[in-house]
Amino acid sequence: MSWLPQQLTVCSTRLDICMQVAQETHGHVGSDLAALCSESALQQIREKMDLIDLEDEAIDAEVLNSLAVSQENFRVGQHCLPVPECRIISPAKCCQVSTNFFQTPC
């Protein structure tokens, strides 16, 4: 199967998004990223709460299909869950960390 130009554009866009997320989440560990994804999804749900009937036992399929986490949801999640300062390491401090690992307060 050959790649179509629109498929290459989608792949390129996804790669750009992944690179941007990687740059913006420097210092995060796996649990931080999991919490960030959860918070971003909850932000999307909060935006759609007016469409969700809390009295029903199930959420309408149309509402579920309309849920999609956006870059804005992701940014709000980042502000809600900042990375702890002790995990932000600049390249200049990288060598210090290896020798002072147990002496550096969090």
Secondary structure as GFF3:
##gff-version 3
##sequence-region A 1 106
A	DSSP	alpha_helix	5	24	.	.	.	ID=ss1
A	DSSP	alpha_helix	30	47	.	.	.	ID=ss2
A	DSSP	three_ten_helix	49	51	.	.	.	ID=ss3
A	DSSP	alpha_helix	61	66	.	.	.	ID=ss4
A	DSSP	alpha_helix	71	80	.	.	.	ID=ss5
A	DSSP	three_ten_helix	85	87	.	.	.	ID=ss6
A	DSSP	three_ten_helix	91	93	.	.	.	ID=ss7
A	DSSP	alpha_helix	94	100	.	.	.	ID=ss8
###
